[in-house]
C-alpha cells in the first residue's frame, strides 16, 4: 500500500479503485500475482501477510472473482 499512500488518494478514491478492480475481475489476478512474486523471492513479505493473501484469494475464488 505504499504506492497508494504516496499518491495521497482520498478514502473515496481508494474505495472507487477497489470497486473497479473487483468489478473488472482483476482482484484475484492481482492477489495471485502478489503471492507469486513473494514465492519467487521478487518481493519480501511477512508470513501473516502471505496467510491473509491466501485467505483472500480463496474467498475471491469462492465468490466467483
N, C-alpha and C positions, 0 to 999 in steps of 0.2 A: 504493500500500500504506500510505499514511499513516493511513488510517482503521483498518486492522487493527492498526497499532501503537498508535493511541490507544485502541482497545478492549482492548488487552492480552490478546489471545487466546493460549491455550496452543498449542503445536505440534499437539497432538491435536485441538483445536478448529479450527485452520486446515485440517488435513487433512480433517476431517469436513465443513467448509464446502465445500472444494474438491470432495469426493466428491459432495455433494448437487448442487452446480452442474453438474457433469459428468453425473451420472446423470439429472437432470431436463432435460438437453439445453439448458441455458441458456448453456453456456460459449461457443459460437460467437456467440450473440446478444450477449453481454457484450463479447467481443473486437471484434466488428463495430461495436458502438455506441461503444466507446472510440476505434476508428480514425476513425469518422465525426466524433466530437467534435474530434479532433485536426485532421482535414482541413478542418473548417469554422471552425477557429480558436477553438472554445469551450474547448479545453484546449491547453496547450503541452506539447511532448514532444521529447526528443532523437531524432535520426534513428535511432540504434541501437535505441531502444525501439520505434519505428514498424516497423522491419525485423523485430524479434522478434515483435511483434504480428501482422504479416502472415504470417510463417512459422508461427506458432501457429495462425492461422485456417486456413491451408492444411492443416495436419496434422489439425485438428479435423474439417474437411470430409471429408478422405480417410478418416478413421476413422468417419464417419457421425454426427458430432456437430454 
